[in-house]
Amino acid sequence: MNENPGDNNWLQIDLKGSISNRSAIGAKIRAKAGIGGVDTWQIREISAQNSFNSQNSLRAHFGFGEASNIDSLIIYWPAGGVDILTDVNSNQILTIEENL
């Protein structure tokens, strides 16, 4: 049996492109948070497909353990723009539109 207390923090991000493609395919997201006393960077890339007849979720999911705040969130859009958010709360689904 897989027993998990479920007390870890997380963040899910939906990107909506305006200059880039609407699904933001090709965008990269970097997130930094203090996990276990160490500043840790994580990266996710939005892609539509990774094998035959399958599709990835277009929502990026990050796990942050005990970190309740994300220090930095950097979005690299396919068209070349960059958006930076700081001090983001965890445990939410965040929708970010290109060029806030």
N, C-alpha and C positions, 0 to 999 in steps of 0.2 A: 504494500500500500504506500502511495506517495503522500506522506503527511508533511505539509508545509504550513507554518504558522501565518504566512502571508503578511508579515509586517515590514517587508522591504518597500522602499520608495521607487517610483517609476515615473516615466513621462512618455506620452505618445504625441507625435507631431504629424499633423496633416498639412502639407504644403499645397498652395494654390498659386500656380504661375499666372502672370498676366503678360509679361513680355516673353518669357520662356513658354514652353508648352503648358497647358492648363493643369496637367497631372504632375508637373515638376519632375518628370523622368530625367535622370541625369544629375539632379541636385545632390549635393553632399551636405550633411549636417554634422557639425562637431559640437560636443557638449563636454564641459569641464565641471566637475564637482569634487569636493573633498570626501573621498571614500576611505574609511579606515585610517584617517589622519593624513592621507596622501592625496595631493591634487591629481586627479585621474582624468585623462581625455578619452572620449569614446567617439567613434565616427560611424555614420550610417550613410549609405547611398541609396537613392530612390531608383529602383529598376523595375521593369514590368514583368520580365520573364527570365527564368534561369534554367529551364529545361523544357523538353518537348511537351506540349499541351498542358502547361502549368502557368500560373501567374503568382507573383509575389504580392503581398499587401503593399499598397502605396502609402501606408501609414508607418512611420518610423517609430520603433519602440526602444526605449533605453531603460536599463535597470540601474538604480543608484544605491542599493543597500540602505544604510542608515542615513544617507545624505538627504535632508528634506528640502534643500535649496540647490539649484543649479547656478554656479557662478557665472558661466559664460555659455551662450548658445550662438553658434556662427553658422549661417546658411549661405552656401555657395550655389547660386542659381546657375542653370545651364547657359543663360544668355550673358553671364559674366558679372552680374551684380552680386553684392554681398550684403547681408543683413546681420546685425549683431544685437543680441538681446542679453541683458545681464540681470542677475538676481531673479531667476524664474522659479516659481514654486513647483514642487514635484506633485505627483499623484493627480494629474489632470491630462485631458486630451486638449492639446493646444493647436489651433488652426492659425497658420501664418500665411498671409498673402504677400506676394512679391512686391517689393518697393512699398513698405508700410508708410 
